[in-house]
Amino acid sequence: MIFQTVRNNMKVIPIPVLDDNYSYLIIDEKTNEAAVVDPVEPKKVLAVVQEQSANLKHLITTHHHADHSGGNDELFSERKDLIVYGGDNRIPAVTKIVKDNEEFKIGQINVKALFTICHTSASVSFYLQDEKDKAVFTGDTLFIGGCGRFFEGTAEQMHNSLNNILAKLPENTKVYCGHEYTSSNLRFAASVEPDNDFLQQKIQWVQEHKQTVPSTIGDELKFNPFMRVDKDSIRKATGKQDPIQ
């Protein structure tokens, strides 16, 4: 079953793929121009594009790992006019390597590329705004209640990505992450902060919902343990006098 979130002119359709990944279709309803995010199963994604009668123009890739970028070549071979965005040349079929804070548009939706490195050295979160709605596609950097593994970066870099970049977005920004890891993430969060009432309410909600995207930045600040750290705790963990720059 496909669920969709519609706000103002930005329609976002999460598409479950592989075992626990998400791809996304984004449609600007004013122009019908569309983008896909991490379309690892192209046939499944194109079926939703066709169902929505969307004009697919953009392919957005959050990072180069195969469970996110593995469908790029196939999709690009079928849609040669696609602009394929990514953070470095490890992205298959990339036609546009974005820079930090670089902007482009999906129809009339504004998109800003935010380098949120650590999971990979070129992980990019894409921040979208229309007239009122806001969304961020975080790949494997920020999950609901958690964060990604440090494959190519450090704890300091992940802290910077989460708390100096993503946490500074408006609190009503919807968070669309790359995997459905919410239930296990929240179990860990509860072990860290068992008396967090908002977290306990979220755990109850998750038990009733198979699909948990989107969250919001504001909600993550209330229950995500990796966005609720302070300088003292990081200093103790790293042994550095001033670990947060």
C-alpha positions in Angstrom: 0.0 0.0 0.0 1.3 3.5 -0.9 0.8 6.3 1.5 1.2 9.9 0.6 1.6 13.2 2.4 0.1 16.3 0.7 0.8 19.8 2.0 0.2 23.0 -0.1 1.9 22.3 -3.5 4.4 19.6 -2.4 3.2 16.0 -2.6 5.5 13.4 -1.1 4.9 9.7 -1.6 7.0 7.3 0.4 7.7 4.1 -1.6 8.8 1.1 0.5 11.6 -0.8 -1.3 14.0 -3.7 -0.6 13.6 -5.0 3.0 13.3 -1.7 4.9 14.4 1.1 2.6 12.3 4.1 1.4 12.4 5.8 -1.9 10.3 8.9 -2.4 8.4 10.6 -5.2 8.1 14.4 -4.8 5.6 16.2 -7.0 5.1 20.0 -7.4 1.4 20.0 -7.9 1.5 23.5 -9.5 3.6 22.3 -12.4 3.4 18.5 -12.1 7.2 18.4 -12.2 8.6 15.5 -10.1 11.7 14.1 -8.5 12.6 10.7 -7.1 14.8 10.2 -4.1 17.0 7.1 -3.9 15.0 5.0 -6.4 16.8 1.7 -5.8 13.9 -0.3 -7.4 13.2 1.6 -10.6 10.3 -0.5 -11.8 8.4 0.0 -8.5 9.2 3.7 -8.5 8.2 4.2 -12.1 4.9 2.5 -11.5 4.1 5.2 -8.9 5.3 7.9 -11.2 2.9 6.6 -13.9 0.0 6.2 -11.4 0.5 9.8 -10.4 0.9 11.0 -14.1 3.9 13.0 -12.9 6.5 14.6 -15.2 9.7 13.1 -13.8 12.7 15.4 -14.3 15.0 14.8 -11.3 16.8 11.9 -9.6 18.1 12.8 -6.1 20.7 10.6 -4.5 21.5 11.0 -0.8 24.7 8.9 -0.9 26.5 6.3 -3.0 25.6 3.1 -1.1 24.0 0.5 -3.3 20.8 0.2 -1.4 20.2 3.9 -2.2 21.9 4.5 -5.6 21.7 1.0 -7.0 18.8 1.8 -9.3 20.3 4.9 -10.8 21.8 3.4 -13.9 18.7 1.5 -14.8 16.4 4.4 -14.3 18.7 6.8 -16.2 18.9 4.3 -19.1 15.2 4.6 -19.4 15.0 8.4 -18.8 18.0 10.0 -20.4 16.7 13.5 -19.7 16.9 13.1 -15.9 19.1 15.4 -13.9 20.9 13.0 -11.5 22.1 14.9 -8.3 24.6 13.6 -5.8 27.4 14.6 -3.5 30.4 13.1 -5.4 31.3 11.0 -8.4 30.6 7.7 -6.7 26.9 8.3 -7.4 26.0 6.1 -10.5 24.9 8.1 -13.5 25.4 11.4 -11.7 25.1 14.4 -14.0 25.1 17.1 -11.3 27.5 17.0 -8.4 26.1 19.4 -5.8 28.0 21.7 -3.5 27.1 22.4 0.1 24.1 24.9 0.3 23.7 24.8 -3.5 20.1 25.3 -4.6 17.9 24.1 -7.4 14.1 23.7 -8.1 11.6 20.9 -8.6 9.0 22.9 -10.5 8.4 25.7 -8.0 9.7 23.8 -5.0 13.0 25.2 -3.7 15.7 22.6 -2.9 18.9 23.1 -1.0 21.7 20.5 -0.7 23.1 20.2 2.8 26.3 18.3 3.3 25.6 16.1 6.4 28.7 14.0 6.3 29.7 11.1 8.5 27.8 8.0 7.2 29.7 8.8 4.0 32.1 11.6 3.2 29.6 13.0 0.7 26.2 12.3 2.4 23.8 15.0 1.4 20.4 15.9 3.0 18.1 17.7 0.6 15.9 20.4 2.2 12.8 21.4 0.3 10.4 24.3 0.7 7.3 25.4 -1.1 5.2 28.4 -0.1 4.6 27.0 3.4 5.6 23.3 3.6 9.1 22.1 4.5 10.7 18.7 4.2 14.2 17.2 4.4 15.3 13.9 2.9 18.1 12.7 5.1 19.2 9.3 3.6 21.2 7.4 6.3 22.2 10.5 8.3 19.1 11.1 10.5 16.6 8.4 11.1 13.5 8.7 13.2 14.9 8.3 16.7 18.4 7.5 15.6 21.3 8.2 13.2 23.4 6.4 10.6 26.6 4.4 11.1 29.9 6.2 11.0 31.3 4.5 7.9 33.4 7.4 6.6 33.3 9.9 9.4 33.6 10.7 13.1 31.3 11.3 16.1 32.1 15.0 15.9 31.0 15.1 12.2 27.8 13.3 13.0 27.1 15.7 15.8 27.7 18.6 13.5 25.4 17.1 10.8 22.6 16.4 13.3 22.8 19.3 15.7 24.5 22.2 13.9 22.8 21.6 10.5 19.6 19.6 10.6 18.5 20.7 14.1 18.7 24.3 12.9 16.0 23.7 10.3 12.5 24.9 11.2 10.9 22.6 13.7 7.9 21.9 11.5 10.2 20.5 8.8 9.1 17.0 7.9 11.9 14.3 8.1 11.9 11.6 5.4 14.7 9.1 6.2 16.2 6.3 4.2 15.1 3.3 6.3 12.3 2.1 8.5 14.3 1.6 11.7 12.0 3.5 14.0 10.9 0.7 16.4 14.4 -0.5 17.2 15.7 3.1 17.4 13.1 4.0 20.0 13.8 1.0 22.1 17.4 2.2 22.3 16.3 5.8 23.0 14.1 4.5 25.9 17.1 2.8 27.4 18.9 6.1 27.4 16.1 8.3 28.6 13.4 6.1 30.2 11.5 9.0 31.8 10.9 10.9 28.5 7.1 11.0 28.3 7.1 12.2 24.7 9.3 9.3 23.8 6.9 6.8 25.5 4.0 8.3 23.5 5.9 7.9 20.3 6.7 4.3 21.1 3.0 3.6 21.6 2.2 5.4 18.3 4.8 3.3 16.4 3.3 0.1 17.6 0.1 1.0 15.7 1.8 2.1 12.5 3.8 0.0 10.0 5.1 3.1 8.2 6.5 5.8 10.5 7.7 8.5 8.1 7.6 11.4 8.2 8.7 12.7 11.6 9.6 16.4 12.1 12.7 18.1 13.3 10.8 19.4 16.3 9.8 15.9 17.3 13.3 14.5 16.8 14.6 17.2 19.2 12.2 15.8 21.8 13.1 12.1 21.7 16.1 11.4 19.4 19.0 10.7 21.8 21.6 11.8 19.2 19.9 15.2 19.0 19.6 15.6 22.8 23.3 15.5 23.7 25.4 18.3 25.2 29.0 19.3 25.2 29.7 17.6 28.6 28.5 14.2 27.4 30.5 14.4 24.1 33.6 15.6 26.0 33.4 12.6 28.2 32.9 10.2 25.3 35.7 11.6 23.2 38.2 12.8 25.8 38.5 16.1 24.0 38.4 19.4 25.8 36.3 21.1 23.1 34.8 18.4 20.9 32.0 20.6 19.4 33.1 23.2 16.9 
